[in-house]
């Protein structure tokens, strides 16, 4: 199901005309207004003038590296930024997410998946406030009362399990890097203890997933982090 016609705008920053054309056709078919920029500097100017609801940003631009563009945008705006690039290395993904990207999609890409990622970015442009209740499918997380309900039944979590889930819920639909989770849950001195994440992700899946061996809720982004999936 698409958004209502012209309900949101998307700025595409990519130097490949064919990719911009494909994205324009795809996004306009989904009901979005589309602006385009072929360079990093033009992208920054367009973002300032157009004030789009989402930015789709390539990393390989002719004038500025996309990571530089992202950092400049983050100096003055919290607009959701979805990285769309051929670079698929873990280091590039982590660097972009740590610099403030909301999501990371590699080329070639599925157009339905891209539209779904844009919808998620729009719904979760800002972290949930502390008194919010997060709901997705069978799960409900009350961030004020620290109460977790799955399929109508309250689930007891340890303080650490809850802290892990809370980080994911406050950034639902977005990839949260390993470093960010470790820092928020265990403190800055634990930033390298990635084995903590595997252990506690497994604990949460045992308590929250229909089938822990095939998780649908707590999704691993290999070597990057975790994402709390929400329905498209």
Secondary structure by P-SEA (a helix, b strand, c coil): cccccccbbbbbbcccaaaaaaaaaaaaaabbbbbbbccaaaaaaaaaaccccccccccccccccaaaaaaaaacccccbbbbbcccccaaaaaaaaaacccccccccccaaaaaaaaaaaaaccccccccbbbbcccbbbcccccccccccbbbbbcaaaaaaaaaaaaaccccccaaaaaaaaccccccccaaaaaaaaaaaaacccccccccccccccccccccccccc
